[in-house]
Amino acid sequence: MNLILDVSGAMPFILDDQRRALTADLIFKADTVIVPEIFVAELGNVLWKYVRFNGIEETEAHRALQIGLDMADKIIPNASIIDDALVLAVKTSHPVYDCLYLTLALKMRYGVLTQDKKLRSLGDSLGIEML
């Protein structure tokens, strides 16, 4: 099994919440975990919010950032898929940054690990395996 990982799918593992076991099982069983480049910025932004609003220490955020980055076997440059992501975004009325994940899934025929309900619904409608 190969998968595309989005930040919401990675966070249970990174922050060790109650869904960690399920997330870890899917990630460790995957032969390849791929993320679009935007994953890096989104992960940094989510962790910044945890420092600012949820009281985690900055050192913990840096540790979590490294864990998240280490989960990816390969980071795909946004520029290599942005045209197709824009086409998909216009067609589906869904934000381009989410469509980067779905574009990768469609091109590579991989499932997507996400906790995002809107992304999951759109992926399902496109015939993408949503994990």
MODELLER restraints for C-alpha pairs under 7 A, 6 or more apart:
rsr = mdl.restraints
at = mdl.atoms
rsr.add(forms.Gaussian(group=physical.xy_distance, feature=features.Distance(at['CA:1:A'], at['CA:30:A']), mean=4.91, stdev=0.5))
rsr.add(forms.Gaussian(group=physical.xy_distance, feature=features.Distance(at['CA:1:A'], at['CA:31:A']), mean=5.67, stdev=0.5))
rsr.add(forms.Gaussian(group=physical.xy_distance, feature=features.Distance(at['CA:2:A'], at['CA:30:A']), mean=5.03, stdev=0.5))
rsr.add(forms.Gaussian(group=physical.xy_distance, feature=features.Distance(at['CA:2:A'], at['CA:31:A']), mean=5.34, stdev=0.5))
rsr.add(forms.Gaussian(group=physical.xy_distance, feature=features.Distance(at['CA:2:A'], at['CA:32:A']), mean=4.83, stdev=0.5))
rsr.add(forms.Gaussian(group=physical.xy_distance, feature=features.Distance(at['CA:2:A'], at['CA:33:A']), mean=6.11, stdev=0.5))
rsr.add(forms.Gaussian(group=physical.xy_distance, feature=features.Distance(at['CA:2:A'], at['CA:110:A']), mean=5.61, stdev=0.5))
rsr.add(forms.Gaussian(group=physical.xy_distance, feature=features.Distance(at['CA:2:A'], at['CA:111:A']), mean=6.86, stdev=0.5))
rsr.add(forms.Gaussian(group=physical.xy_distance, feature=features.Distance(at['CA:3:A'], at['CA:30:A']), mean=6.55, stdev=0.5))
rsr.add(forms.Gaussian(group=physical.xy_distance, feature=features.Distance(at['CA:3:A'], at['CA:32:A']), mean=6.40, stdev=0.5))
rsr.add(forms.Gaussian(group=physical.xy_distance, feature=features.Distance(at['CA:3:A'], at['CA:33:A']), mean=5.13, stdev=0.5))
rsr.add(forms.Gaussian(group=physical.xy_distance, feature=features.Distance(at['CA:3:A'], at['CA:34:A']), mean=6.36, stdev=0.5))
rsr.add(forms.Gaussian(group=physical.xy_distance, feature=features.Distance(at['CA:3:A'], at['CA:110:A']), mean=5.02, stdev=0.5))
rsr.add(forms.Gaussian(group=physical.xy_distance, feature=features.Distance(at['CA:3:A'], at['CA:111:A']), mean=4.88, stdev=0.5))
rsr.add(forms.Gaussian(group=physical.xy_distance, feature=features.Distance(at['CA:3:A'], at['CA:112:A']), mean=5.57, stdev=0.5))
rsr.add(forms.Gaussian(group=physical.xy_distance, feature=features.Distance(at['CA:3:A'], at['CA:113:A']), mean=6.80, stdev=0.5))
rsr.add(forms.Gaussian(group=physical.xy_distance, feature=features.Distance(at['CA:4:A'], at['CA:33:A']), mean=5.81, stdev=0.5))
rsr.add(forms.Gaussian(group=physical.xy_distance, feature=features.Distance(at['CA:4:A'], at['CA:34:A']), mean=4.90, stdev=0.5))
rsr.add(forms.Gaussian(group=physical.xy_distance, feature=features.Distance(at['CA:4:A'], at['CA:35:A']), mean=5.65, stdev=0.5))
rsr.add(forms.Gaussian(group=physical.xy_distance, feature=features.Distance(at['CA:4:A'], at['CA:101:A']), mean=6.81, stdev=0.5))
rsr.add(forms.Gaussian(group=physical.xy_distance, feature=features.Distance(at['CA:4:A'], at['CA:105:A']), mean=6.40, stdev=0.5))
rsr.add(forms.Gaussian(group=physical.xy_distance, feature=features.Distance(at['CA:4:A'], at['CA:110:A']), mean=6.34, stdev=0.5))
rsr.add(forms.Gaussian(group=physical.xy_distance, feature=features.Distance(at['CA:4:A'], at['CA:111:A']), mean=6.06, stdev=0.5))
rsr.add(forms.Gaussian(group=physical.xy_distance, feature=features.Distance(at['CA:4:A'], at['CA:112:A']), mean=4.64, stdev=0.5))
rsr.add(forms.Gaussian(group=physical.xy_distance, feature=features.Distance(at['CA:4:A'], at['CA:113:A']), mean=6.25, stdev=0.5))
rsr.add(forms.Gaussian(group=physical.xy_distance, feature=features.Distance(at['CA:5:A'], at['CA:33:A']), mean=6.60, stdev=0.5))
rsr.add(forms.Gaussian(group=physical.xy_distance, feature=features.Distance(at['CA:5:A'], at['CA:34:A']), mean=6.33, stdev=0.5))
rsr.add(forms.Gaussian(group=physical.xy_distance, feature=features.Distance(at['CA:5:A'], at['CA:35:A']), mean=5.60, stdev=0.5))
rsr.add(forms.Gaussian(group=physical.xy_distance, feature=features.Distance(at['CA:5:A'], at['CA:112:A']), mean=5.82, stdev=0.5))
rsr.add(forms.Gaussian(group=physical.xy_distance, feature=features.Distance(at['CA:5:A'], at['CA:113:A']), mean=5.05, stdev=0.5))
rsr.add(forms.Gaussian(group=physical.xy_distance, feature=features.Distance(at['CA:5:A'], at['CA:114:A']), mean=6.75, stdev=0.5))
rsr.add(forms.Gaussian(group=physical.xy_distance, feature=features.Distance(at['CA:6:A'], at['CA:35:A']), mean=6.86, stdev=0.5))
rsr.add(forms.Gaussian(group=physical.xy_distance, feature=features.Distance(at['CA:6:A'], at['CA:39:A']), mean=6.51, stdev=0.5))
rsr.add(forms.Gaussian(group=physical.xy_distance, feature=features.Distance(at['CA:6:A'], at['CA:113:A']), mean=6.34, stdev=0.5))
rsr.add(forms.Gaussian(group=physical.xy_distance, feature=features.Distance(at['CA:6:A'], at['CA:114:A']), mean=5.65, stdev=0.5))
rsr.add(forms.Gaussian(group=physical.xy_distance, feature=features.Distance(at['CA:7:A'], at['CA:39:A']), mean=6.30, stdev=0.5))
rsr.add(forms.Gaussian(group=physical.xy_distance, feature=features.Distance(at['CA:7:A'], at['CA:42:A']), mean=6.75, stdev=0.5))
rsr.add(forms.Gaussian(group=physical.xy_distance, feature=features.Distance(at['CA:7:A'], at['CA:43:A']), mean=5.89, stdev=0.5))
rsr.add(forms.Gaussian(group=physical.xy_distance, feature=features.Distance(at['CA:8:A'], at['CA:114:A']), mean=5.47, stdev=0.5))
rsr.add(forms.Gaussian(group=physical.xy_distance, feature=features.Distance(at['CA:8:A'], at['CA:115:A']), mean=5.19, stdev=0.5))
rsr.add(forms.Gaussian(group=physical.xy_distance, feature=features.Distance(at['CA:8:A'], at['CA:116:A']), mean=6.36, stdev=0.5))
rsr.add(forms.Gaussian(group=physical.xy_distance, feature=features.Distance(at['CA:9:A'], at['CA:113:A']), mean=5.19, stdev=0.5))
rsr.add(forms.Gaussian(group=physical.xy_distance, feature=features.Distance(at['CA:9:A'], at['CA:114:A']), mean=3.98, stdev=0.5))
rsr.add(forms.Gaussian(group=physical.xy_distance, feature=features.Distance(at['CA:9:A'], at['CA:115:A']), mean=5.25, stdev=0.5))
rsr.add(forms.Gaussian(group=physical.xy_distance, feature=features.Distance(at['CA:10:A'], at['CA:68:A']), mean=6.75, stdev=0.5))
rsr.add(forms.Gaussian(group=physical.xy_distance, feature=features.Distance(at['CA:12:A'], at['CA:19:A']), mean=5.60, stdev=0.5))
rsr.add(forms.Gaussian(group=physical.xy_distance, feature=features.Distance(at['CA:12:A'], at['CA:20:A']), mean=4.97, stdev=0.5))
rsr.add(forms.Gaussian(group=physical.xy_distance, feature=features.Distance(at['CA:12:A'], at['CA:23:A']), mean=6.74, stdev=0.5))
rsr.add(forms.Gaussian(group=physical.xy_distance, feature=features.Distance(at['CA:13:A'], at['CA:20:A']), mean=4.55, stdev=0.5))
rsr.add(forms.Gaussian(group=physical.xy_distance, feature=features.Distance(at['CA:13:A'], at['CA:23:A']), mean=6.02, stdev=0.5))
rsr.add(forms.Gaussian(group=physical.xy_distance, feature=features.Distance(at['CA:13:A'], at['CA:24:A']), mean=6.19, stdev=0.5))
rsr.add(forms.Gaussian(group=physical.xy_distance, feature=features.Distance(at['CA:14:A'], at['CA:64:A']), mean=5.71, stdev=0.5))
rsr.add(forms.Gaussian(group=physical.xy_distance, feature=features.Distance(at['CA:14:A'], at['CA:67:A']), mean=6.29, stdev=0.5))
rsr.add(forms.Gaussian(group=physical.xy_distance, feature=features.Distance(at['CA:14:A'], at['CA:68:A']), mean=6.25, stdev=0.5))
rsr.add(forms.Gaussian(group=physical.xy_distance, feature=features.Distance(at['CA:15:A'], at['CA:64:A']), mean=6.99, stdev=0.5))
rsr.add(forms.Gaussian(group=physical.xy_distance, feature=features.Distance(at['CA:32:A'], at['CA:73:A']), mean=6.08, stdev=0.5))
rsr.add(forms.Gaussian(group=physical.xy_distance, feature=features.Distance(at['CA:33:A'], at['CA:72:A']), mean=5.14, stdev=0.5))
rsr.add(forms.Gaussian(group=physical.xy_distance, feature=features.Distance(at['CA:33:A'], at['CA:73:A']), mean=5.22, stdev=0.5))
rsr.add(forms.Gaussian(group=physical.xy_distance, feature=features.Distance(at['CA:33:A'], at['CA:74:A']), mean=6.74, stdev=0.5))
rsr.add(forms.Gaussian(group=physical.xy_distance, feature=features.Distance(at['CA:34:A'], at['CA:72:A']), mean=5.50, stdev=0.5))
rsr.add(forms.Gaussian(group=physical.xy_distance, feature=features.Distance(at['CA:34:A'], at['CA:73:A']), mean=5.88, stdev=0.5))
rsr.add(forms.Gaussian(group=physical.xy_distance, feature=features.Distance(at['CA:34:A'], at['CA:74:A']), mean=4.97, stdev=0.5))
rsr.add(forms.Gaussian(group=physical.xy_distance, feature=features.Distance(at['CA:34:A'], at['CA:75:A']), mean=5.95, stdev=0.5))
rsr.add(forms.Gaussian(group=physical.xy_distance, feature=features.Distance(at['CA:35:A'], at['CA:72:A']), mean=6.31, stdev=0.5))
rsr.add(forms.Gaussian(group=physical.xy_distance, feature=features.Distance(at['CA:35:A'], at['CA:74:A']), mean=6.54, stdev=0.5))
rsr.add(forms.Gaussian(group=physical.xy_distance, feature=features.Distance(at['CA:35:A'], at['CA:75:A']), mean=5.07, stdev=0.5))
rsr.add(forms.Gaussian(group=physical.xy_distance, feature=features.Distance(at['CA:35:A'], at['CA:76:A']), mean=6.20, stdev=0.5))
rsr.add(forms.Gaussian(group=physical.xy_distance, feature=features.Distance(at['CA:36:A'], at['CA:75:A']), mean=5.50, stdev=0.5))
rsr.add(forms.Gaussian(group=physical.xy_distance, feature=features.Distance(at['CA:36:A'], at['CA:76:A']), mean=4.66, stdev=0.5))
rsr.add(forms.Gaussian(group=physical.xy_distance, feature=features.Distance(at['CA:36:A'], at['CA:77:A']), mean=6.16, stdev=0.5))
rsr.add(forms.Gaussian(group=physical.xy_distance, feature=features.Distance(at['CA:36:A'], at['CA:78:A']), mean=6.05, stdev=0.5))
rsr.add(forms.Gaussian(group=physical.xy_distance, feature=features.Distance(at['CA:36:A'], at['CA:100:A']), mean=6.58, stdev=0.5))
rsr.add(forms.Gaussian(group=physical.xy_distance, feature=features.Distance(at['CA:36:A'], at['CA:101:A']), mean=6.41, stdev=0.5))
rsr.add(forms.Gaussian(group=physical.xy_distance, feature=features.Distance(at['CA:37:A'], at['CA:75:A']), mean=5.60, stdev=0.5))
rsr.add(forms.Gaussian(group=physical.xy_distance, feature=features.Distance(at['CA:37:A'], at['CA:76:A']), mean=5.54, stdev=0.5))
rsr.add(forms.Gaussian(group=physical.xy_distance, feature=features.Distance(at['CA:37:A'], at['CA:77:A']), mean=5.11, stdev=0.5))
rsr.add(forms.Gaussian(group=physical.xy_distance, feature=features.Distance(at['CA:37:A'], at['CA:78:A']), mean=5.45, stdev=0.5))
rsr.add(forms.Gaussian(group=physical.xy_distance, feature=features.Distance(at['CA:38:A'], at['CA:78:A']), mean=6.73, stdev=0.5))
rsr.add(forms.Gaussian(group=physical.xy_distance, feature=features.Distance(at['CA:43:A'], at['CA:65:A']), mean=6.89, stdev=0.5))
rsr.add(forms.Gaussian(group=physical.xy_distance, feature=features.Distance(at['CA:44:A'], at['CA:65:A']), mean=6.66, stdev=0.5))
rsr.add(forms.Gaussian(group=physical.xy_distance, feature=features.Distance(at['CA:47:A'], at['CA:61:A']), mean=5.66, stdev=0.5))
rsr.add(forms.Gaussian(group=physical.xy_distance, feature=features.Distance(at['CA:50:A'], at['CA:56:A']), mean=5.96, stdev=0.5))
rsr.add(forms.Gaussian(group=physical.xy_distance, feature=features.Distance(at['CA:51:A'], at['CA:57:A']), mean=5.94, stdev=0.5))
rsr.add(forms.Gaussian(group=physical.xy_distance, feature=features.Distance(at['CA:51:A'], at['CA:58:A']), mean=6.13, stdev=0.5))
rsr.add(forms.Gaussian(group=physical.xy_distance, feature=features.Distance(at['CA:51:A'], at['CA:61:A']), mean=6.94, stdev=0.5))
rsr.add(forms.Gaussian(group=physical.xy_distance, feature=features.Distance(at['CA:81:A'], at['CA:100:A']), mean=6.76, stdev=0.5))
rsr.add(forms.Gaussian(group=physical.xy_distance, feature=features.Distance(at['CA:82:A'], at['CA:100:A']), mean=6.75, stdev=0.5))
rsr.add(forms.Gaussian(group=physical.xy_distance, feature=features.Distance(at['CA:84:A'], at['CA:103:A']), mean=6.56, stdev=0.5))
rsr.add(forms.Gaussian(group=physical.xy_distance, feature=features.Distance(at['CA:85:A'], at['CA:96:A']), mean=5.89, stdev=0.5))
rsr.add(forms.Gaussian(group=physical.xy_distance, feature=features.Distance(at['CA:85:A'], at['CA:99:A']), mean=5.04, stdev=0.5))
rsr.add(forms.Gaussian(group=physical.xy_distance, feature=features.Distance(at['CA:85:A'], at['CA:100:A']), mean=5.17, stdev=0.5))
rsr.add(forms.Gaussian(group=physical.xy_distance, feature=features.Distance(at['CA:85:A'], at['CA:103:A']), mean=5.62, stdev=0.5))
rsr.add(forms.Gaussian(group=physical.xy_distance, feature=features.Distance(at['CA:86:A'], at['CA:96:A']), mean=5.75, stdev=0.5))
rsr.add(forms.Gaussian(group=physical.xy_distance, feature=features.Distance(at['CA:88:A'], at['CA:99:A']), mean=6.42, stdev=0.5))
rsr.add(forms.Gaussian(group=physical.xy_distance, feature=features.Distance(at['CA:89:A'], at['CA:95:A']), mean=5.72, stdev=0.5))
rsr.add(forms.Gaussian(group=physical.xy_distance, feature=features.Distance(at['CA:89:A'], at['CA:96:A']), mean=5.26, stdev=0.5))
rsr.add(forms.Gaussian(group=physical.xy_distance, feature=features.Distance(at['CA:89:A'], at['CA:99:A']), mean=5.97, stdev=0.5))
rsr.add(forms.Gaussian(group=physical.xy_distance, feature=features.Distance(at['CA:98:A'], at['CA:119:A']), mean=6.94, stdev=0.5))
rsr.add(forms.Gaussian(group=physical.xy_distance, feature=features.Distance(at['CA:102:A'], at['CA:123:A']), mean=6.69, stdev=0.5))
rsr.add(forms.Gaussian(group=physical.xy_distance, feature=features.Distance(at['CA:105:A'], at['CA:111:A']), mean=6.11, stdev=0.5))
rsr.add(forms.Gaussian(group=physical.xy_distance, feature=features.Distance(at['CA:105:A'], at['CA:112:A']), mean=6.66, stdev=0.5))
rsr.add(forms.Gaussian(group=physical.xy_distance, feature=features.Distance(at['CA:105:A'], at['CA:128:A']), mean=6.92, stdev=0.5))
rsr.add(forms.Gaussian(group=physical.xy_distance, feature=features.Distance(at['CA:106:A'], at['CA:128:A']), mean=6.97, stdev=0.5))
rsr.add(forms.Gaussian(group=physical.xy_distance, feature=features.Distance(at['CA:111:A'], at['CA:128:A']), mean=6.14, stdev=0.5))
rsr.add(forms.Gaussian(group=physical.xy_distance, feature=features.Distance(at['CA:111:A'], at['CA:129:A']), mean=4.52, stdev=0.5))
rsr.add(forms.Gaussian(group=physical.xy_distance, feature=features.Distance(at['CA:111:A'], at['CA:130:A']), mean=5.56, stdev=0.5))
rsr.add(forms.Gaussian(group=physical.xy_distance, feature=features.Distance(at['CA:111:A'], at['CA:131:A']), mean=6.53, stdev=0.5))
rsr.add(forms.Gaussian(group=physical.xy_distance, feature=features.Distance(at['CA:112:A'], at['CA:129:A']), mean=6.42, stdev=0.5))
rsr.add(forms.Gaussian(group=physical.xy_distance, feature=features.Distance(at['CA:112:A'], at['CA:130:A']), mean=4.95, stdev=0.5))
rsr.add(forms.Gaussian(group=physical.xy_distance, feature=features.Distance(at['CA:112:A'], at['CA:131:A']), mean=5.70, stdev=0.5))
rsr.add(forms.Gaussian(group=physical.xy_distance, feature=features.Distance(at['CA:113:A'], at['CA:130:A']), mean=6.14, stdev=0.5))
rsr.add(forms.Gaussian(group=physical.xy_distance, feature=features.Distance(at['CA:113:A'], at['CA:131:A']), mean=4.59, stdev=0.5))
rsr.add(forms.Gaussian(group=physical.xy_distance, feature=features.Distance(at['CA:114:A'], at['CA:120:A']), mean=6.89, stdev=0.5))
rsr.add(forms.Gaussian(group=physical.xy_distance, feature=features.Distance(at['CA:114:A'], at['CA:131:A']), mean=6.46, stdev=0.5))
rsr.add(forms.Gaussian(group=physical.xy_distance, feature=features.Distance(at['CA:120:A'], at['CA:130:A']), mean=5.93, stdev=0.5))
rsr.add(forms.Gaussian(group=physical.xy_distance, feature=features.Distance(at['CA:123:A'], at['CA:130:A']), mean=6.45, stdev=0.5))
rsr.add(forms.Gaussian(group=physical.xy_distance, feature=features.Distance(at['CA:124:A'], at['CA:130:A']), mean=6.53, stdev=0.5))
